[in-house]
Amino acid sequence: MALKKQERQMMILEILAHDVIDSQEEILHRLQDAGIAVTQATVSRDIKELRIVRQPDAKGRSRYQVMSDQPATSKNEGDQIKRGFADMAATIVPVEFMIVVKTTQGNGNRLAAMIDDADMPEIVGTLAGHNTIYVTTRSADVALTVAEQFNQWMQ
C-alpha cells in the first residue's frame, strides 16, 4: 500500500521512537514488512527531511535519532560545530574544490548535518557516509580556506 509522505514519515518516527534502528535498510524493511511500498531513495529523502542522524544514544548504542530543533544563536551554533569537529573529525584533506573529512566511527552524518546547519555560504553541499564526508565548495582556493577553518575547529 502506498502512504502519503506525511503518514510514511510519521511511521518512520514511530519506528525510531520504539526501537533501536541503526541502518536505513532496517527502516526500509520495517516499512515494507508493514506493507508500505517504499524505495531506498524515498527512505533516504525522508531521513534527510526529518533531520534524522545516526549517533550514539544514552547507552552508547549507535542508532538513528531525530536531531533536536533547539533554537540557537549564531554564537551557539558556532560553538556547536567547533565542538563537533573537535569531538568527531579525525582528518581533513582538501582535494581540488572538495574537502574529505574522515570522522570517528558512525559520525559522518551527524557532523555533515552540523556543517549543513551552519549555512556557510562558501559550502555548496555535503555528502556523508558512516565515517566520511565530502564537502563541496565553489573552487580549490575556497576548499583550502574552509579546510583550514575545519582544522582549527578540530584543535
C-alpha positions in Angstrom: 0.0 0.0 0.0 1.2 3.5 -0.7 1.1 6.1 2.0 1.1 9.8 1.8 4.5 11.3 2.5 3.4 12.7 5.9 1.9 9.4 7.0 5.1 7.5 5.9 7.3 10.0 7.8 5.2 9.7 10.9 5.6 5.9 10.7 9.4 6.3 10.5 9.3 8.5 13.6 7.2 5.9 15.4 9.6 3.1 14.5 12.6 5.1 15.7 10.8 6.0 19.0 10.2 2.4 19.9 13.2 0.5 18.6 16.9 0.9 18.2 17.5 1.2 14.5 21.0 1.6 13.1 20.6 1.5 9.3 18.4 2.9 6.6 17.9 -0.6 5.3 16.3 -1.6 8.6 13.9 1.3 8.3 13.1 0.3 4.7 12.5 -3.3 5.7 10.3 -2.3 8.7 8.1 -0.2 6.4 8.0 -2.9 3.7 7.1 -5.5 6.4 4.2 -3.3 7.4 3.0 -3.5 3.8 4.3 0.0 2.8 5.5 0.3 -0.8 8.7 2.4 -0.5 12.2 2.6 -2.0 15.6 3.1 -0.5 15.8 6.6 -2.2 12.5 7.6 -0.6 13.6 6.5 2.8 16.9 8.4 2.4 15.0 11.6 1.5 12.6 11.1 4.4 15.6 10.7 6.8 17.1 13.9 5.5 13.8 15.9 5.7 13.1 14.6 9.2 16.7 15.6 10.3 17.4 12.1 11.4 21.1 11.3 12.1 22.9 8.2 13.3 24.5 8.9 16.7 25.2 7.2 20.0 22.2 7.1 22.4 22.5 7.5 26.2 23.6 3.8 26.5 26.3 4.3 23.8 24.4 2.3 21.1 24.7 3.8 17.6 21.2 4.5 16.4 19.1 6.8 14.2 17.7 9.7 16.1 16.0 13.0 15.2 18.3 16.0 15.6 16.9 18.5 18.1 15.4 21.7 16.8 16.7 23.8 19.6 16.8 27.4 18.6 20.4 28.6 18.8 22.1 31.9 18.5 24.7 32.1 15.8 27.4 32.1 18.6 25.9 28.9 20.0 25.8 27.3 16.5 29.4 28.2 16.0 30.4 26.6 19.3 28.4 23.5 18.4 30.1 23.0 15.1 33.5 23.6 16.7 32.8 21.0 19.3 31.5 18.7 16.6 34.8 18.9 14.7 36.9 18.6 18.0 34.9 15.5 19.0 34.2 13.8 15.7 36.7 14.8 13.0 39.7 12.6 12.5 41.3 14.0 9.3 40.6 16.8 6.9 42.0 16.7 3.3 41.3 19.3 0.6 41.1 17.7 -2.9 40.6 20.3 -5.6 37.2 22.0 -4.9 36.2 19.4 -2.3 37.2 18.6 1.3 37.3 15.0 2.5 36.5 14.8 6.3 37.1 11.5 8.0 35.2 11.2 11.2 35.1 8.9 14.2 33.1 5.7 13.6 29.4 6.4 12.9 29.6 10.2 13.0 29.7 11.2 9.3 26.0 12.0 9.0 25.9 13.8 12.3 28.9 16.1 11.6 27.6 16.7 8.0 24.3 17.8 9.4 26.1 20.3 11.6 28.0 21.6 8.6 24.8 21.9 6.6 23.0 23.7 9.5 25.9 26.2 9.8 24.8 27.7 6.5 28.3 28.5 5.4 28.0 30.4 2.0 31.3 29.0 0.8 30.0 25.4 1.0 27.8 24.2 -1.9 26.8 21.0 -0.1 27.8 17.8 1.8 27.5 14.1 1.1 28.0 11.9 4.1 28.5 8.3 4.9 29.2 6.3 8.1 32.6 8.0 8.7 33.4 10.1 5.7 32.0 13.5 4.5 32.6 15.1 1.1 32.2 18.8 1.4 31.9 20.6 -1.9 33.0 24.2 -2.3 33.0 26.6 -5.3 36.7 26.5 -6.0 40.0 24.9 -5.0 41.0 28.2 -3.2 37.8 28.2 -1.2 38.3 24.5 -0.3 41.7 25.3 1.1 40.3 28.2 3.2 37.4 26.1 4.5 39.7 23.1 5.2 42.0 25.4 7.3 38.9 26.6 9.3 37.8 23.0 9.9 41.4 22.1 11.0 41.3 25.0 13.5 38.0 23.7 14.8 39.5 20.2 15.3 42.0 21.5 17.8 
